[in-house]
Amino acid sequence: MSKVLRDARLVDGRRVNIEITDGLISGLYAVGAMTGDTLVDDLGGWLVLPALVEPHAHLDNALIAEVVPNLRGDLQGAFEAGDAALAAGKITHEGTVARAIKAMELLLVHGVTAVRSHVAVGGDFGVRNVLALQEVKTYFKELIDIQLVALAISPVAGPDGVRNRAALESAVEIGVDLIGGCPHLDSDGPGLIKIAIRMATEAGLGLDLHVDETLDPAVLTLRDLARQVQDSGFEHSVAASHCVSLGMQTPKIQAEVAKEVAEAGVSVFCLPQTNLFLQGRDHPTAMPRGLTAVRALQDAGVLVAAGADNVQDPFNPVGRSDPLETASLLVMAGHQTPDNAYRMVSNNAREGIGLPRLSIEVGSRADLMAIDAVSTREAIADSPMSRRVYRGGVLVASSDQQTAVHRKA
């Protein structure tokens, strides 16, 4: 079955009709050149771009800021707020499912057709959140691709980690897509990485670890992750999220570590929203931005993508569930060009979570976002909510923004 997106604007300014057949782009034609009975969506000159991706979400926490406030505002305060809410019975299976569904709908309507979410495993949670997110996935079949990362609560290594390791094994048995954890928060970070690699190897899964979410330059487990991945011969995908402390190193160390990360094939996910909120509170003068060394990683050939991380929860009380917000922060705080910032939240993110890259060319999968803008820069700057979202050429979400200025006669 074919359909046509009529009068689509490309990034080079051309206005074309995009033909889609069986989920793939099958033709690009001059506006007005096509006739026949093909189904048509008239875009009226809206810009068409590869669909957005959220490579690092926490859907089990999303949209809970009103009932779980982080009064301290730092990372430890977020953990304490979550623990207190759980103990008080404020976090339920039904509530988690409902909030995650709403968060997914927000992502979808903003242009996201693929998301990777970390899900807390272990501690007092056990595997309850994995079960909740698996239920959520059933609501979005044929709408959005969803990957789940079993995020092991620390400690994982050593005798104190027995309970959390058991929960991680249970999560794998239930069904997750990747193994996760926070080596910089573990009493034995290298030990956690070793366990994660072993479990992922046995299960045939990839890794996505929270790494070095701190401004302390003495913490640099990213280098250990790269070396263990190399030494173990690990054959599946590996992503390191955050990597904040790399941004605190000297340029020489940044370049050295980035080279090792590139050689190990580790992707890095920069997460500006949450890191800008949580990091730097102990630096009243010349406050660091709390981002990883994006430029050094890019120069070394590392695949660098970006995500929002937390959205309206104790780790980040704001956030719009819109990767264009992430792209805007990459421009302002990460000194990226608008075009590169968009790639970091679209094609780089797709590749980072193991999906093929997209293009507005014949043969590419038709996962597309049409937006009422004339350029990528304008789309990021204005973030208009007039959008159409296509997954495999099928319209899966739409929104229309209306504005008016009311002047006195």
C-alpha atoms as a printed R data frame, in Angstrom:
    type eleno elety resid chain resno      x       y       z
1   ATOM     1    CA   MET     A     1  0.000   0.000   0.000
2   ATOM     2    CA   SER     A     2  1.332   3.442  -0.960
3   ATOM     3    CA   LYS     A     3  0.706   6.909   0.375
4   ATOM     4    CA   VAL     A     4  2.079  10.354  -0.418
5   ATOM     5    CA   LEU     A     5  3.159  13.158   1.880
6   ATOM     6    CA   ARG     A     6  2.352  16.094  -0.387
7   ATOM     7    CA   ASP     A     7  4.333  19.353  -0.322
8   ATOM     8    CA   ALA     A     8  6.983  18.355   2.204
9   ATOM     9    CA   ARG     A     9  9.884  20.735   2.793
10  ATOM    10    CA   LEU     A    10 13.370  19.179   2.854
11  ATOM    11    CA   VAL     A    11 16.288  20.616   4.832
12  ATOM    12    CA   ASP     A    12 17.780  22.020   1.617
13  ATOM    13    CA   GLY     A    13 14.599  24.017   1.024
14  ATOM    14    CA   ARG     A    14 13.129  21.894  -1.770
15  ATOM    15    CA   ARG     A    15  9.377  21.235  -1.730
16  ATOM    16    CA   VAL     A    16  8.591  17.653  -2.779
17  ATOM    17    CA   ASN     A    17  6.033  14.895  -2.604
18  ATOM    18    CA   ILE     A    18  7.289  11.886  -0.617
19  ATOM    19    CA   GLU     A    19  5.917   8.528  -1.747
20  ATOM    20    CA   ILE     A    20  5.876   5.753   0.851
21  ATOM    21    CA   THR     A    21  5.325   2.085   0.033
22  ATOM    22    CA   ASP     A    22  5.297  -0.746   2.573
23  ATOM    23    CA   GLY     A    23  6.845   1.440   5.239
24  ATOM    24    CA   LEU     A    24  9.749   2.681   3.085
25  ATOM    25    CA   ILE     A    25 10.308   5.860   1.111
26  ATOM    26    CA   SER     A    26  9.774   4.797  -2.498
27  ATOM    27    CA   GLY     A    27  9.992   8.111  -4.325
28  ATOM    28    CA   LEU     A    28 10.631  11.850  -4.152
29  ATOM    29    CA   TYR     A    29  8.776  13.904  -6.777
30  ATOM    30    CA   ALA     A    30  8.196  17.507  -7.684
31  ATOM    31    CA   VAL     A    31  5.064  18.938  -6.095
32  ATOM    32    CA   GLY     A    32  2.145  18.383  -8.462
33  ATOM    33    CA   ALA     A    33  3.888  15.658 -10.455
34  ATOM    34    CA   MET     A    34  1.876  12.750  -9.037
35  ATOM    35    CA   THR     A    35 -1.654  11.701  -9.893
36  ATOM    36    CA   GLY     A    36 -3.851   8.721  -9.165
37  ATOM    37    CA   ASP     A    37 -5.779   7.307  -6.238
38  ATOM    38    CA   THR     A    38 -2.883   7.176  -3.761
39  ATOM    39    CA   LEU     A    39 -3.702   8.204  -0.174
40  ATOM    40    CA   VAL     A    40 -2.389  11.732   0.413
41  ATOM    41    CA   ASP     A    41 -1.440  13.707   3.515
42  ATOM    42    CA   ASP     A    42 -1.004  17.392   2.632
43  ATOM    43    CA   LEU     A    43  1.828  18.876   4.738
44  ATOM    44    CA   GLY     A    44  1.556  22.396   3.372
45  ATOM    45    CA   GLY     A    45  5.306  22.979   3.252
46  ATOM    46    CA   TRP     A    46  6.111  21.688   6.721
47  ATOM    47    CA   LEU     A    47  9.684  20.540   7.277
48  ATOM    48    CA   VAL     A    48 10.169  16.744   7.220
49  ATOM    49    CA   LEU     A    49 12.975  15.263   9.311
50  ATOM    50    CA   PRO     A    50 14.026  11.815  10.524
51  ATOM    51    CA   ALA     A    51 11.911  10.942  13.558
52  ATOM    52    CA   LEU     A    52 13.183  11.724  17.037
53  ATOM    53    CA   VAL     A    53 14.485   9.172  19.545
54  ATOM    54    CA   GLU     A    54 14.672   9.167  23.341
55  ATOM    55    CA   PRO     A    55 17.711   6.955  24.136
56  ATOM    56    CA   HIS     A    56 17.622   7.414  27.907
57  ATOM    57    CA   ALA     A    57 14.366   7.716  29.839
58  ATOM    58    CA   HIS     A    58 13.157   6.618  33.272
59  ATOM    59    CA   LEU     A    59  9.514   5.911  32.583
60  ATOM    60    CA   ASP     A    60  8.997   4.266  35.965
61  ATOM    61    CA   ASN     A    61  9.752   7.654  37.605
62  ATOM    62    CA   ALA     A    62  8.256  10.014  35.042
63  ATOM    63    CA   LEU     A    63  5.739  12.730  35.978
64  ATOM    64    CA   ILE     A    64  5.871  12.163  39.727
65  ATOM    65    CA   ALA     A    65  7.414  15.491  40.783
66  ATOM    66    CA   GLU     A    66  4.208  16.787  42.382
67  ATOM    67    CA   VAL     A    67  3.985  13.918  44.872
68  ATOM    68    CA   VAL     A    68  7.715  13.197  45.270
69  ATOM    69    CA   PRO     A    69  9.470  16.568  45.586
70  ATOM    70    CA   ASN     A    70 13.250  16.726  45.915
71  ATOM    71    CA   LEU     A    71 13.637  19.438  48.539
72  ATOM    72    CA   ARG     A    72 17.444  19.273  48.537
73  ATOM    73    CA   GLY     A    73 17.707  19.429  44.767
74  ATOM    74    CA   ASP     A    74 20.763  17.198  44.481
75  ATOM    75    CA   LEU     A    75 21.282  13.575  43.474
76  ATOM    76    CA   GLN     A    76 21.183  12.209  47.019
77  ATOM    77    CA   GLY     A    77 18.069  14.237  47.731
78  ATOM    78    CA   ALA     A    78 16.386  12.594  44.739
79  ATOM    79    CA   PHE     A    79 17.239   9.126  46.022
80  ATOM    80    CA   GLU     A    80 15.959   9.993  49.499
81  ATOM    81    CA   ALA     A    81 12.711  11.446  48.116
82  ATOM    82    CA   GLY     A    82 12.081   8.289  46.116
83  ATOM    83    CA   ASP     A    83 12.787   6.012  49.067
84  ATOM    84    CA   ALA     A    84 10.448   8.030  51.298
85  ATOM    85    CA   ALA     A    85  7.645   7.966  48.726
86  ATOM    86    CA   LEU     A    86  7.974   4.210  48.299
87  ATOM    87    CA   ALA     A    87  7.899   3.655  52.072
88  ATOM    88    CA   ALA     A    88  4.803   5.854  52.345
89  ATOM    89    CA   GLY     A    89  2.956   3.822  49.716
90  ATOM    90    CA   LYS     A    90  2.843   6.674  47.184
91  ATOM    91    CA   ILE     A    91  4.266   4.527  44.397
92  ATOM    92    CA   THR     A    92  1.932   1.783  43.183
93  ATOM    93    CA   HIS     A    93  1.814  -0.536  40.193
94  ATOM    94    CA   GLU     A    94 -1.287   1.169  38.837
95  ATOM    95    CA   GLY     A    95  0.187   4.612  39.310
96  ATOM    96    CA   THR     A    96  3.446   3.661  37.636
97  ATOM    97    CA   VAL     A    97  1.589   2.232  34.641
98  ATOM    98    CA   ALA     A    98 -0.651   5.291  34.278
99  ATOM    99    CA   ARG     A    99  2.234   7.773  34.520
100 ATOM   100    CA   ALA     A   100  4.409   5.809  32.107
101 ATOM   101    CA   ILE     A   101  1.573   5.653  29.559
102 ATOM   102    CA   LYS     A   102  1.148   9.433  29.775
103 ATOM   103    CA   ALA     A   103  4.909   9.953  29.436
104 ATOM   104    CA   MET     A   104  5.001   7.687  26.381
105 ATOM   105    CA   GLU     A   105  2.130   9.571  24.773
106 ATOM   106    CA   LEU     A   106  3.975  12.846  25.317
107 ATOM   107    CA   LEU     A   107  7.098  11.435  23.673
108 ATOM   108    CA   LEU     A   108  5.096  10.095  20.745
109 ATOM   109    CA   VAL     A   109  3.201  13.303  20.038
110 ATOM   110    CA   HIS     A   110  6.485  15.230  20.099
111 ATOM   111    CA   GLY     A   111  7.922  13.057  17.323
112 ATOM   112    CA   VAL     A   112  9.595  10.111  19.068
113 ATOM   113    CA   THR     A   113  9.226   6.703  17.421
114 ATOM   114    CA   ALA     A   114 11.779   4.818  19.567
115 ATOM   115    CA   VAL     A   115 12.609   5.020  23.267
116 ATOM   116    CA   ARG     A   116 14.975   3.233  25.627
117 ATOM   117    CA   SER     A   117 13.924   3.361  29.268
118 ATOM   118    CA   HIS     A   118 15.888   2.351  32.319
119 ATOM   119    CA   VAL     A   119 13.809   0.543  34.954
120 ATOM   120    CA   ALA     A   120 14.900   0.293  38.596
121 ATOM   121    CA   VAL     A   121 15.562  -3.307  39.671
122 ATOM   122    CA   GLY     A   122 16.443  -4.519  43.159
123 ATOM   123    CA   GLY     A   123 16.174  -2.965  46.599
124 ATOM   124    CA   ASP     A   124 12.584  -2.558  47.721
125 ATOM   125    CA   PHE     A   125 11.446  -2.461  44.078
126 ATOM   126    CA   GLY     A   126 12.439  -6.008  43.166
127 ATOM   127    CA   VAL     A   127 11.146  -6.448  39.627
128 ATOM   128    CA   ARG     A   128  7.804  -4.685  40.103
129 ATOM   129    CA   ASN     A   129  8.732  -1.799  37.802
130 ATOM   130    CA   VAL     A   130  9.778  -4.165  35.027
131 ATOM   131    CA   LEU     A   131  6.341  -5.764  35.192
132 ATOM   132    CA   ALA     A   132  4.710  -2.322  35.082
133 ATOM   133    CA   LEU     A   133  6.702  -1.212  32.034
134 ATOM   134    CA   GLN     A   134  6.020  -4.487  30.238
135 ATOM   135    CA   GLU     A   135  2.328  -3.753  30.706
136 ATOM   136    CA   VAL     A   136  2.872  -0.261  29.302
137 ATOM   137    CA   LYS     A   137  4.520  -1.712  26.185
138 ATOM   138    CA   THR     A   138  1.274  -3.475  25.255
139 ATOM   139    CA   TYR     A   139 -0.451  -0.077  24.892
140 ATOM   140    CA   PHE     A   140  2.009   1.083  22.246
141 ATOM   141    CA   LYS     A   141  2.326  -1.877  19.903
142 ATOM   142    CA   GLU     A   142  2.776  -0.637  16.318
143 ATOM   143    CA   LEU     A   143  3.153   2.927  17.599
144 ATOM   144    CA   ILE     A   144  6.624   3.201  19.090
145 ATOM   145    CA   ASP     A   145  9.650   0.937  19.614
146 ATOM   146    CA   ILE     A   146 10.398   0.453  23.327
147 ATOM   147    CA   GLN     A   147 13.545  -1.013  24.893
148 ATOM   148    CA   LEU     A   148 13.856  -1.716  28.613
149 ATOM   149    CA   VAL     A   149 17.121  -1.608  30.574
150 ATOM   150    CA   ALA     A   150 17.230  -3.437  33.911
151 ATOM   151    CA   LEU     A   151 18.866  -0.734  36.050
152 ATOM   152    CA   ALA     A   152 20.370  -2.585  38.999
153 ATOM   153    CA   ILE     A   153 20.220  -0.682  42.276
154 ATOM   154    CA   SER     A   154 23.571  -0.605  44.080
155 ATOM   155    CA   PRO     A   155 25.274  -2.391  45.703
156 ATOM   156    CA   VAL     A   156 25.630  -5.098  43.077
157 ATOM   157    CA   ALA     A   157 29.134  -6.403  43.684
158 ATOM   158    CA   GLY     A   158 30.263  -8.253  46.797
159 ATOM   159    CA   PRO     A   159 28.300  -9.899  49.629
160 ATOM   160    CA   ASP     A   160 26.006  -6.874  50.043
161 ATOM   161    CA   GLY     A   161 24.894  -7.169  46.430
162 ATOM   162    CA   VAL     A   162 23.365 -10.662  46.638
163 ATOM   163    CA   ARG     A   163 19.771  -9.402  46.782
164 ATOM   164    CA   ASN     A   164 20.196  -6.946  43.925
165 ATOM   165    CA   ARG     A   165 22.011  -9.469  41.746
166 ATOM   166    CA   ALA     A   166 19.139 -11.897  42.268
167 ATOM   167    CA   ALA     A   167 16.652  -9.217  41.240
168 ATOM   168    CA   LEU     A   168 18.710  -8.483  38.130
169 ATOM   169    CA   GLU     A   169 18.676 -12.165  37.203
170 ATOM   170    CA   SER     A   170 14.901 -12.247  37.707
171 ATOM   171    CA   ALA     A   171 14.495  -9.217  35.452
172 ATOM   172    CA   VAL     A   172 16.457 -10.981  32.723
173 ATOM   173    CA   GLU     A   173 14.224 -14.047  33.070
174 ATOM   174    CA   ILE     A   174 11.070 -11.924  32.894
175 ATOM   175    CA   GLY     A   175 12.335 -10.148  29.794
176 ATOM   176    CA   VAL     A   176 14.411  -6.999  29.380
177 ATOM   177    CA   ASP     A   177 16.533  -5.796  26.482
178 ATOM   178    CA   LEU     A   178 19.688  -4.645  28.240
179 ATOM   179    CA   ILE     A   179 21.580  -4.803  31.531
180 ATOM   180    CA   GLY     A   180 22.220  -1.584  33.441
181 ATOM   181    CA   GLY     A   181 23.723  -0.305  36.659
182 ATOM   182    CA   CYS     A   182 25.684   2.538  38.261
183 ATOM   183    CA   PRO     A   183 29.319   1.508  38.787
184 ATOM   184    CA   HIS     A   184 30.346   4.922  40.139
185 ATOM   185    CA   LEU     A   185 27.817   4.484  42.982
186 ATOM   186    CA   ASP     A   186 28.896   0.949  43.844
187 ATOM   187    CA   SER     A   187 31.465   0.132  46.519
188 ATOM   188    CA   ASP     A   188 33.203  -1.938  43.830
189 ATOM   189    CA   GLY     A   189 32.627  -0.198  40.503
190 ATOM   190    CA   PRO     A   190 34.954  -2.444  38.475
191 ATOM   191    CA   GLY     A   191 33.276  -5.452  40.099
192 ATOM   192    CA   LEU     A   192 29.845  -4.225  39.023
193 ATOM   193    CA   ILE     A   193 31.073  -3.772  35.447
194 ATOM   194    CA   LYS     A   194 32.510  -7.298  35.473
195 ATOM   195    CA   ILE     A   195 29.228  -8.751  36.750
196 ATOM   196    CA   ALA     A   196 27.195  -6.791  34.211
197 ATOM   197    CA   ILE     A   197 29.379  -7.973  31.335
198 ATOM   198    CA   ARG     A   198 29.149 -11.585  32.502
199 ATOM   199    CA   MET     A   199 25.362 -11.490  32.907
200 ATOM   200    CA   ALA     A   200 24.846  -9.700  29.604
201 ATOM   201    CA   THR     A   201 27.106 -12.183  27.816
202 ATOM   202    CA   GLU     A   202 25.212 -15.154  29.253
203 ATOM   203    CA   ALA     A   203 21.845 -13.599  28.339
204 ATOM   204    CA   GLY     A   204 22.926 -12.329  24.928
205 ATOM   205    CA   LEU     A   205 21.989  -8.757  25.847
206 ATOM   206    CA   GLY     A   206 23.625  -5.364  25.486
207 ATOM   207    CA   LEU     A   207 24.809  -3.012  28.241
208 ATOM   208    CA   ASP     A   208 23.734   0.535  29.076
209 ATOM   209    CA   LEU     A   209 25.345   1.783  32.280
210 ATOM   210    CA   HIS     A   210 24.997   5.038  34.213
211 ATOM   211    CA   VAL     A   211 28.629   6.137  34.358
212 ATOM   212    CA   ASP     A   212 30.365   8.871  36.368
213 ATOM   213    CA   GLU     A   213 27.358  11.033  37.150
214 ATOM   214    CA   THR     A   214 29.559  13.303  39.229
215 ATOM   215    CA   LEU     A   215 31.814  16.331  38.871
216 ATOM   216    CA   ASP     A   216 34.538  14.644  40.928
217 ATOM   217    CA   PRO     A   217 37.528  14.252  38.572
218 ATOM   218    CA   ALA     A   218 38.869  11.448  40.770
219 ATOM   219    CA   VAL     A   219 35.971   9.275  39.578
220 ATOM   220    CA   LEU     A   220 36.570   7.917  36.086
221 ATOM   221    CA   THR     A   221 34.965   4.502  35.706
222 ATOM   222    CA   LEU     A   222 34.362   5.213  32.000
223 ATOM   223    CA   ARG     A   223 37.967   4.274  31.328
224 ATOM   224    CA   ASP     A   224 37.558   1.020  33.270
225 ATOM   225    CA   LEU     A   225 34.368   0.211  31.339
226 ATOM   226    CA   ALA     A   226 36.151   0.683  28.006
227 ATOM   227    CA   ARG     A   227 39.038  -1.521  29.084
228 ATOM   228    CA   GLN     A   228 36.837  -4.295  30.443
229 ATOM   229    CA   VAL     A   229 34.740  -4.306  27.273
230 ATOM   230    CA   GLN     A   230 37.929  -4.618  25.232
231 ATOM   231    CA   ASP     A   231 39.546  -7.247  27.438
232 ATOM   232    CA   SER     A   232 36.415  -9.406  27.693
233 ATOM   233    CA   GLY     A   233 35.738  -9.413  23.973
234 ATOM   234    CA   PHE     A   234 32.134  -8.451  24.712
235 ATOM   235    CA   GLU     A   235 30.197  -8.784  21.459
236 ATOM   236    CA   HIS     A   236 26.993  -6.868  22.147
237 ATOM   237    CA   SER     A   237 26.211  -3.148  22.188
238 ATOM   238    CA   VAL     A   238 27.525  -0.967  25.012
239 ATOM   239    CA   ALA     A   239 26.387   2.518  25.982
240 ATOM   240    CA   ALA     A   240 27.665   4.738  28.761
241 ATOM   241    CA   SER     A   241 25.193   7.383  29.894
242 ATOM   242    CA   HIS     A   242 26.094  10.666  31.650
243 ATOM   243    CA   CYS     A   243 29.940  10.443  31.807
244 ATOM   244    CA   VAL     A   244 29.923  13.840  33.549
245 ATOM   245    CA   SER     A   245 33.334  13.617  35.236
246 ATOM   246    CA   LEU     A   246 35.041  13.265  31.849
247 ATOM   247    CA   GLY     A   247 34.170  16.923  31.311
248 ATOM   248    CA   MET     A   248 36.228  17.797  34.409
249 ATOM   249    CA   GLN     A   249 39.439  16.219  33.129
250 ATOM   250    CA   THR     A   250 42.297  17.967  31.376
251 ATOM   251    CA   PRO     A   251 42.130  18.003  27.569
252 ATOM   252    CA   LYS     A   252 44.923  15.412  27.504
253 ATOM   253    CA   ILE     A   253 43.024  12.933  29.684
254 ATOM   254    CA   GLN     A   254 39.782  13.624  27.832
255 ATOM   255    CA   ALA     A   255 41.461  12.732  24.541
256 ATOM   256    CA   GLU     A   256 43.108   9.605  25.977
257 ATOM   257    CA   VAL     A   257 39.900   8.259  27.507
258 ATOM   258    CA   ALA     A   258 37.849   9.165  24.443
259 ATOM   259    CA   LYS     A   259 40.271   7.186  22.283
260 ATOM   260    CA   GLU     A   260 39.838   4.112  24.499
261 ATOM   261    CA   VAL     A   261 36.054   4.522  24.437
262 ATOM   262    CA   ALA     A   262 36.089   4.712  20.641
263 ATOM   263    CA   GLU     A   263 38.312   1.639  20.341
264 ATOM   264    CA   ALA     A   264 35.958  -0.308  22.629
265 ATOM   265    CA   GLY     A   265 32.931   0.667  20.510
266 ATOM   266    CA   VAL     A   266 31.145   2.255  23.476
267 ATOM   267    CA   SER     A   267 28.485   4.847  22.651
268 ATOM   268    CA   VAL     A   268 28.051   7.814  24.988
269 ATOM   269    CA   PHE     A   269 24.691   9.397  25.798
270 ATOM   270    CA   CYS     A   270 24.891  13.001  26.981
271 ATOM   271    CA   LEU     A   271 21.945  13.954  29.225
272 ATOM   272    CA   PRO     A   272 21.850  17.736  29.612
273 ATOM   273    CA   GLN     A   273 18.512  18.300  31.372
274 ATOM   274    CA   THR     A   274 19.103  16.242  34.501
275 ATOM   275    CA   ASN     A   275 22.834  16.891  34.686
276 ATOM   276    CA   LEU     A   276 22.353  20.657  34.448
277 ATOM   277    CA   PHE     A   277 19.802  20.449  37.261
278 ATOM   278    CA   LEU     A   278 21.663  18.122  39.638
279 ATOM   279    CA   GLN     A   279 25.316  18.943  39.058
280 ATOM   280    CA   GLY     A   280 27.279  22.008  40.132
281 ATOM   281    CA   ARG     A   281 25.388  22.871  43.306
282 ATOM   282    CA   ASP     A   282 28.613  22.733  45.331
283 ATOM   283    CA   HIS     A   283 30.399  25.142  42.950
284 ATOM   284    CA   PRO     A   284 29.084  28.634  43.708
285 ATOM   285    CA   THR     A   285 31.858  30.188  41.608
286 ATOM   286    CA   ALA     A   286 32.462  29.278  37.946
287 ATOM   287    CA   MET     A   287 29.794  26.584  38.162
288 ATOM   288    CA   PRO     A   288 30.521  23.667  35.770
289 ATOM   289    CA   ARG     A   289 27.850  22.817  33.240
290 ATOM   290    CA   GLY     A   290 27.751  19.177  34.290
291 ATOM   291    CA   LEU     A   291 27.988  17.762  30.760
292 ATOM   292    CA   THR     A   292 30.398  15.188  29.425
293 ATOM   293    CA   ALA     A   293 33.322  16.132  27.158
294 ATOM   294    CA   VAL     A   294 31.180  16.084  24.012
295 ATOM   295    CA   ARG     A   295 33.745  17.614  21.653
296 ATOM   296    CA   ALA     A   296 36.606  15.331  22.761
297 ATOM   297    CA   LEU     A   297 34.431  12.251  22.326
298 ATOM   298    CA   GLN     A   298 33.267  13.374  18.884
299 ATOM   299    CA   ASP     A   299 36.841  14.146  17.810
300 ATOM   300    CA   ALA     A   300 37.860  10.611  18.805
301 ATOM   301    CA   GLY     A   301 35.093   9.079  16.683
302 ATOM   302    CA   VAL     A   302 32.798   8.027  19.539
303 ATOM   303    CA   LEU     A   303 29.103   7.834  18.691
304 ATOM   304    CA   VAL     A   304 27.630  10.574  20.892
305 ATOM   305    CA   ALA     A   305 23.858  10.831  21.244
306 ATOM   306    CA   ALA     A   306 21.688  12.691  23.713
307 ATOM   307    CA   GLY     A   307 18.565  12.166  25.775
308 ATOM   308    CA   ALA     A   308 16.461  13.880  28.416
309 ATOM   309    CA   ASP     A   309 16.967  11.323  31.209
310 ATOM   310    CA   ASN     A   310 14.439  12.228  33.905
311 ATOM   311    CA   VAL     A   311 11.237  14.173  33.248
312 ATOM   312    CA   GLN     A   312  9.264  15.838  36.048
313 ATOM   313    CA   ASP     A   313 10.469  13.618  38.873
314 ATOM   314    CA   PRO     A   314 12.804  14.053  41.878
315 ATOM   315    CA   PHE     A   315 15.862  14.040  39.594
316 ATOM   316    CA   ASN     A   316 14.484  16.793  37.326
317 ATOM   317    CA   PRO     A   317 11.318  18.689  38.263
318 ATOM   318    CA   VAL     A   318 10.765  20.037  34.734
319 ATOM   319    CA   GLY     A   319 11.132  18.736  31.168
320 ATOM   320    CA   ARG     A   320  8.696  18.580  28.229
321 ATOM   321    CA   SER     A   321  9.275  15.038  26.934
322 ATOM   322    CA   ASP     A   322 10.479  16.688  23.721
323 ATOM   323    CA   PRO     A   323 13.909  15.857  22.278
324 ATOM   324    CA   LEU     A   324 13.916  19.295  20.673
325 ATOM   325    CA   GLU     A   325 14.356  20.651  24.212
326 ATOM   326    CA   THR     A   326 17.395  18.386  24.556
327 ATOM   327    CA   ALA     A   327 18.697  19.619  21.203
328 ATOM   328    CA   SER     A   328 18.273  23.230  22.303
329 ATOM   329    CA   LEU     A   329 20.344  22.595  25.430
330 ATOM   330    CA   LEU     A   330 23.018  20.902  23.342
331 ATOM   331    CA   VAL     A   331 23.272  24.099  21.290
332 ATOM   332    CA   MET     A   332 23.374  26.425  24.297
333 ATOM   333    CA   ALA     A   333 25.286  24.395  26.886
334 ATOM   334    CA   GLY     A   334 27.133  21.947  24.638
335 ATOM   335    CA   HIS     A   335 28.125  24.350  21.832
336 ATOM   336    CA   GLN     A   336 26.751  22.095  19.110
337 ATOM   337    CA   THR     A   337 25.422  23.389  15.809
338 ATOM   338    CA   PRO     A   338 21.642  23.003  15.410
339 ATOM   339    CA   ASP     A   339 22.100  20.387  12.677
340 ATOM   340    CA   ASN     A   340 24.452  18.299  14.803
341 ATOM   341    CA   ALA     A   341 22.257  18.718  17.875
342 ATOM   342    CA   TYR     A   342 19.335  17.334  15.885
343 ATOM   343    CA   ARG     A   343 21.405  14.354  14.738
344 ATOM   344    CA   MET     A   344 22.267  13.619  18.367
345 ATOM   345    CA   VAL     A   345 18.568  13.237  19.235
346 ATOM   346    CA   SER     A   346 17.606  11.462  16.023
347 ATOM   347    CA   ASN     A   347 19.980   9.363  13.928
348 ATOM   348    CA   ASN     A   348 22.831   9.186  16.445
349 ATOM   349    CA   ALA     A   349 20.341   8.117  19.088
350 ATOM   350    CA   ARG     A   350 18.833   5.537  16.723
351 ATOM   351    CA   GLU     A   351 22.235   4.055  16.021
352 ATOM   352    CA   GLY     A   352 23.095   4.195  19.722
353 ATOM   353    CA   ILE     A   353 20.125   1.996  20.614
354 ATOM   354    CA   GLY     A   354 20.751  -0.393  17.725
355 ATOM   355    CA   LEU     A   355 18.325   0.856  15.082
356 ATOM   356    CA   PRO     A   356 19.233   1.694  11.471
357 ATOM   357    CA   ARG     A   357 19.793   5.340  10.602
358 ATOM   358    CA   LEU     A   358 17.157   7.207   8.605
359 ATOM   359    CA   SER     A   359 17.276   9.588   5.659
360 ATOM   360    CA   ILE     A   360 14.763  11.348   3.471
361 ATOM   361    CA   GLU     A   361 15.842   9.220   0.528
362 ATOM   362    CA   VAL     A   362 14.447   6.311  -1.439
363 ATOM   363    CA   GLY     A   363 14.879   3.047   0.464
364 ATOM   364    CA   SER     A   364 14.915   4.529   3.966
365 ATOM   365    CA   ARG     A   365 12.347   3.495   6.536
366 ATOM   366    CA   ALA     A   366  9.645   6.149   6.735
367 ATOM   367    CA   ASP     A   367  9.933   7.050  10.419
368 ATOM   368    CA   LEU     A   368  9.433  10.777   9.997
369 ATOM   369    CA   MET     A   369  8.463  13.941  11.818
370 ATOM   370    CA   ALA     A   370  6.781  16.757   9.913
371 ATOM   371    CA   ILE     A   371  6.909  20.067  11.795
372 ATOM   372    CA   ASP     A   372  5.691  23.586  11.024
373 ATOM   373    CA   ALA     A   373  9.146  25.114  10.520
374 ATOM   374    CA   VAL     A   374 11.360  26.059   7.599
375 ATOM   375    CA   SER     A   375 14.683  24.784   8.957
376 ATOM   376    CA   THR     A   376 16.162  22.489  11.582
377 ATOM   377    CA   ARG     A   377 17.403  25.526  13.474
378 ATOM   378    CA   GLU     A   378 13.928  27.057  13.567
379 ATOM   379    CA   ALA     A   379 12.380  23.757  14.650
380 ATOM   380    CA   ILE     A   380 14.778  23.572  17.615
381 ATOM   381    CA   ALA     A   381 14.458  27.269  18.472
382 ATOM   382    CA   ASP     A   382 10.652  27.553  18.346
383 ATOM   383    CA   SER     A   383  9.743  23.912  19.029
384 ATOM   384    CA   PRO     A   384  6.295  24.381  17.434
385 ATOM   385    CA   MET     A   385  3.651  21.867  18.455
386 ATOM   386    CA   SER     A   386  2.197  21.614  14.969
387 ATOM   387    CA   ARG     A   387  3.609  18.197  14.103
388 ATOM   388    CA   ARG     A   388  2.810  14.942  12.309
389 ATOM   389    CA   VAL     A   389  4.574  11.745  13.358
390 ATOM   390    CA   TYR     A   390  4.930   8.754  11.041
391 ATOM   391    CA   ARG     A   391  6.191   5.296  11.917
392 ATOM   392    CA   GLY     A   392  6.794   3.152   8.873
393 ATOM   393    CA   GLY     A   393  4.774   5.654   6.875
394 ATOM   394    CA   VAL     A   394  1.733   5.328   9.142
395 ATOM   395    CA   LEU     A   395  0.514   8.431  10.947
396 ATOM   396    CA   VAL     A   396  0.791   7.590  14.666
397 ATOM   397    CA   ALA     A   397  0.460  11.023  16.302
398 ATOM   398    CA   SER     A   398 -0.478  14.574  15.414
399 ATOM   399    CA   SER     A   399 -0.828  17.929  17.094
400 ATOM   400    CA   ASP     A   400 -1.800  21.431  15.982
401 ATOM   401    CA   GLN     A   401 -0.735  24.638  17.685
402 ATOM   402    CA   GLN     A   402 -3.019  27.646  17.505
403 ATOM   403    CA   THR     A   403 -1.952  31.133  18.511
404 ATOM   404    CA   ALA     A   404 -3.648  34.514  18.373
405 ATOM   405    CA   VAL     A   405 -2.874  38.091  19.326
406 ATOM   406    CA   HIS     A   406 -5.986  40.013  20.415
407 ATOM   407    CA   ARG     A   407 -5.587  43.741  19.850
408 ATOM   408    CA   LYS     A   408 -8.098  46.386  20.738
409 ATOM   409    CA   ALA     A   409 -9.907  47.777  17.702
